[in-house]
């Protein structure tokens, strides 16, 4: 049975996910078979495994860092918020249903056997399990029937490291407060604390570190520097949303929908020299981009209402009328339709007019489509017609069917992992839509988009060498591991791991 160590935090976005990923990489580099685990994840960024099951992207990143294929056992419960008060509940990769927060709080105890089954199965196949908590263990209103923080530590018998984010300020108070709000039996699981995202000379922290240690009597396991790494972000707290992209030859504006999901679809566009990606959430910020992208969303109809009310819909329509490209992915693709119908109240209920940029309809259905695909463009018109014949791979994850029985032309042919072939997407002039996440990760697709956009501006595209996204990803994981080895007391962490809760 595997040994376990758990990473908890003083708050969301303290850096739990990356610390866990880095430890997965270190243990893997040191010759151990290691797997990540998070019993319950709340995120709109999800992933489809090879067997067609859905899991959170944070555990996908951690699995990749560990050198393992993503496995839904690593994240048995995924909550995807559909509103401020409710979420779609996904258990073992399949949709259980939509629940209000109060309803789920009462129900989650019934999921404990599924959590333990997934954990024990992974633990029987690996040497080490790196467990990630959620939010903070000191949320006193959520302690009852906890299955993701100290409740999970107890189930797994896992020692805990608590991470605090010094970059946002108040790290000593947050670490002290977190430990003091734990019950005595919970506090004994905490074997070390980590200060994360530090900028400056660590010697300046020494008096504070000593005082914290004297107060909580828990060792400081390390001070991790602020590391600028290109690793997929877990959720909407992404720094990409707040970054001001420098000016580039090509300006791509991604509409930051309130319930934006799978925005990692567009990270690869940033790898093309001269191409800049901005996230726009208000009309005055749109300006005059070369291409607009409508991303995925967990609630297409509600976010379409927001697009309309914010004034961005009119600007997107104006952009399209000028003959400039608009590309919709998943929920963004559905918005491009003439009409959206929701007969089963999957999202909003009833019918709603779409942007009308493609003469097709979307009908939301009860069953979620989940599959990995390989595809090839075949019916593109307009500025991106040169992409026809180019191949890509990715995955579908959506509620609803779009454009069936339409006379419009599909833009690609897909082959699923079980060998089924089908059509995907439609276009009208320079307006394009597709259900495939990961569409832009193909080097030939990236190069084709860059070349087409530059030619439209009278620029010459100098094709760069093939960008190997997988090699780039592995380099980033190695850099993360290197940074943690240099800043954490790995001898102490291995000792904590070896001793467990004995």
Beta strands, then each sheet from edge to edge (+ up, - down):
strand 1: 3-9
strand 2: 34-37
strand 3: 40-42
strand 4: 46-48
strand 5: 54-56
strand 6: 77-81
strand 7: 86-91
strand 8: 94-100
strand 9: 128-132
strand 10: 159-165
strand 11: 190-198
strand 12: 220-225
strand 13: 250-255
strand 14: 260-261
strand 15: 275-280
strand 16: 291-294
strand 17: 296-297
strand 18: 325-329
strand 19: 339-342
strand 20: 350-353
strand 21: 361-377
strand 22: 391-402
strand 23: 410-416
strand 24: 421-428
strand 25: 431-434
sheet 1: 2+ 9+ 1+ 10+ 11+ 12+
sheet 2: 3+ 6+ 7- 8+
sheet 3: 4+ 5-
sheet 4: 15+ 13+ 16+ 18+ 25+ 24- 23+ 21- 19- 20+
sheet 5: 15+ 13+ 16+ 18+ 25+ 24- 23+ 21- 22+
sheet 6: 14+ 17-
end
